[in-house]
Amino acid sequence: MKPCLLGVLSVFYLTAASLAAETFTGNDLHELCVSSNEKGDLACTSWITGFKAGLAAAQAMAEEKRPSPLCLPKQVTGDQARLIIVKFMKDFPNTLHHSASVVAFSALRFAFPCAKNSN
């Protein structure tokens, strides 16, 4: 469950935040959320919405007891994740009735599966 959750959170973090994961801190999030400008407010809401969607996707996968091997490379950008997710939705329109977070997670899992153990 932990690798799944971390993978999901990483995906949505990358797409919701414009800063690199290593440099975006709680202080940065707080500053966005308490800013008095519209862009900061939108960025705060987007990040939190993405975080919540990631948690929901992880929970849905856990409840369905689906294997969710996702090995997202650290170098994947938000723009690249967007291209992958949009292509997946175009290629698999039969999945669009599922929640957006599950569709996005599935797209990235499809693009970046973990290598299977040879045990």
Secondary structure as GFF3:
##gff-version 3
##sequence-region A 1 119
A	DSSP	alpha_helix	2	16	.	.	.	ID=ss1
A	DSSP	alpha_helix	26	34	.	.	.	ID=ss2
A	DSSP	alpha_helix	38	63	.	.	.	ID=ss3
A	DSSP	alpha_helix	78	91	.	.	.	ID=ss4
A	DSSP	three_ten_helix	93	95	.	.	.	ID=ss5
A	DSSP	alpha_helix	100	111	.	.	.	ID=ss6
###
